[in-house]
Amino acid sequence: VDGFAEKQGGQIDKYITDDGVSGSKDPCKRNLGVLLDWLHKDDILIAAEISRLGRDLLMVMDILNHCMKVGAVVYTVKDNYKHR
């Protein structure tokens, strides 16, 4: 993630981890929920891979939809994915 941000010419303002918390939990019950509330237009969320956002497709789609509604961009490094 650090290397990806550096290659994009950006800097990371905030890191979150959910060590020991199941990815199947609702994002609002994880640190990810705090980050999602914090996102604004043109912010960039970088994840190592898309599976780090959620454990099932519906949850990941909801998170991506939220990011799209606020105008944030999502990159995943291993998947080489960009969502705007």
Secondary structure, DSSP 4 states (H G I P E B T S, - for coil): -HHHHHHTT---------TTS-TTS-GGGSHHHHHHHH--TT-EEEESSGGGT-SSHHHHHHHHHHHHHHT-EEEETTTTEEE-
